[in-house]
Amino acid sequence: MFESLGLLSLGAGGWGGALLAGAGVTMALALACVPLGLPLGLLVALCSKSPNATVRAMAALFSICFRGLPELLTLLIVYYGIQIALQKFQAYWGGSAEFSINAFVAAVIAFSLVLAAFSSEVWLGALKTVARGQYEGAQALGLSRRQTFFKVVLPQVMRVALPGLSNNWLSLLKDTALVSTISLVDLMRQTSLAVNATKEPMLFYLAACCLYLLLSSISGFCIAQLEKHYGQGRERAS
Amino acid sequence: MTAGERFAEWFGLELFQRYGAQLLDGLLLTLQLVALSSSVGMVLGVLLALGRTSRWRSLQYGCRAYVYFFRGSPLLAQLFLIYYGLGSFHGFWRDLGLWGWFGDPWFCALLAFTLNTAAYQAEIFRGGLLSVPRAHYEAATALGLNRTTTFFKVTMPQVLIVTVGPLGNELILIIKASAIVSLVTLLDLMGVAKLAFSRTFDFQVYVWVALVYLLVVECVRRGVNRLDRRLTQHLRPTDE
């Protein structure tokens, strides 16, 4: 095994470059889910506090579904489901071309839904920590509901929600390994390709695990910076 | 088409007749895998948590590295590492007489899931152990209880109260994660669904399986809630 370490090199004949490219795809996929999943999760959390019972029920259903389904199943349902829906839609309008959806897009949609469901719980918990007096204070200052939410509530919620959201992010990062099953060439798929070519499964899967650990550590570092940023006002006040 | 036929088609009744028994077998395999790996993982998790809180430095670091590795990398990668990676040493396992085990996807999946859930459960138990106040140990010593009695009668009951919720979540995560064993040729619930889909191209099979997963997860969630209520009975004021 040790003489084959050269297979991991970045140069010619090594798979290092390919693995890094795969890691790039993994990271890009996970990052693409954040701007979709987190706001959607916040929306779901706000919906489950709505005075309207139907809206509340829908939020609960969303959360139960995407938190209860295996991520692999969600991914396959989105991937095949969208394709079938598009084909039906097209057949309805008289078209007949074969439709195939980009695996990256399907994966972003699927993982955003999962991220939204899990983060909605975190957002909900964080929203509860904002004291009633804050809303009353904002109203007394004549702030609109929009201003109250974005300028008063959200900054406080962010600070409380960050640890939970960072957990959501880490599990998202690991879940993305599943996209290798819909033939998107991420880190996991690239590793399997390398294994098929070199017959060195132990070496390459260990390398993949280490790369995932590296990605987790890097994001841990970035999250610590973010926590510092959102904790700033608090430190000064206390 | 009669109303009955239309209903049968909409419901995927034919599909159910063809694959119903296999789906049930798949569900049983899933549940078996989850039950075994979670319970063995729990024992291992408690040991790891004790290791992490031990005074012996090298043991502490060893357990920490283990937890860090298994929590930081995807379960899919760990499963492949064990199934393909360890499986690639045929000669070695054959010499040990263990090839029957490491060549078997079921055993490899069980091993991967056990090792993975042990790491997560270790963190949960560590949190629980830290929540027991120091004074309780001192009181136990003052009462002359030995270490085993202290652990089982003083520490564990308190740890369980704190950990039952997170352990339930971990159980649900493992149930969901078990779907990936279909990628190492096992015919669990997900594996049967994929097989049926590849033969019939009937999307309904995924929807059916999704409902089964949701049902199982919901049952577990309710069971854990009940257990939680029972364990914390003495902490609530009585109604009367």
Contacts between the chains, C-beta under 8 A, distances in Angstrom:
chain1	res1	chain2	res2	distance
A	64	B	214	7.0
A	64	B	218	7.4
A	65	B	214	6.8
A	68	B	172	7.6
A	68	B	176	7.5
A	68	B	213	6.5
A	68	B	214	4.5
A	68	B	217	4.1
A	68	B	218	6.8
A	69	B	176	7.1
A	69	B	210	5.6
A	69	B	213	5.7
A	69	B	214	6.6
A	70	B	175	7.9
A	70	B	176	4.2
A	70	B	177	7.1
A	70	B	178	7.5
A	70	B	179	3.6
A	70	B	180	7.9
A	70	B	190	6.6
A	70	B	213	5.9
A	71	B	176	6.8
A	71	B	179	7.8
A	72	B	179	4.5
A	72	B	180	5.8
A	72	B	182	7.6
A	72	B	190	6.4
A	73	B	179	5.9
A	73	B	190	6.4
A	73	B	193	7.8
A	73	B	206	6.7
A	73	B	209	6.6
A	73	B	210	5.8
A	73	B	213	6.6
A	76	B	194	7.7
A	76	B	206	6.3
A	77	B	206	5.3
A	77	B	207	7.5
A	77	B	210	6.6
A	80	B	197	7.6
A	80	B	203	6.2
A	80	B	206	7.1
A	81	B	203	6.6
A	81	B	206	7.8
A	84	B	203	5.6
A	174	B	73	7.0
A	174	B	74	4.1
A	174	B	75	7.3
A	175	B	74	7.3
A	176	B	74	8.0
A	177	B	74	3.8
A	177	B	76	4.5
A	177	B	77	6.0
A	178	B	76	6.4
A	178	B	180	7.1
A	180	B	76	7.6
A	181	B	183	6.4
A	188	B	74	7.1
A	188	B	76	6.3
A	188	B	77	6.3
A	188	B	80	8.0
A	191	B	77	7.6
A	191	B	80	7.9
A	192	B	80	7.4
A	195	B	84	6.5
A	199	B	88	7.5
A	200	B	88	7.9
A	201	B	80	7.2
A	201	B	81	7.6
A	201	B	84	3.8
A	201	B	85	4.5
A	201	B	87	7.5
A	201	B	88	5.0
A	202	B	81	7.3
A	202	B	85	3.9
A	202	B	86	7.3
A	202	B	88	6.0
A	202	B	89	7.7
A	205	B	77	5.9
A	205	B	80	5.1
A	205	B	81	3.9
A	205	B	84	6.6
A	205	B	85	5.0
A	206	B	81	6.4
A	206	B	85	7.1
A	208	B	73	7.6
A	208	B	77	5.1
A	209	B	69	7.0
A	209	B	73	3.9
A	209	B	77	5.1
A	209	B	78	6.9
A	209	B	81	6.4
A	210	B	73	7.8
A	212	B	72	6.5
A	212	B	73	4.3
A	212	B	74	5.9
A	212	B	77	6.4
A	213	B	68	7.4
A	213	B	69	6.9
A	213	B	72	4.3
A	213	B	73	5.7
A	216	B	72	4.6
A	216	B	73	7.9
A	217	B	72	7.6
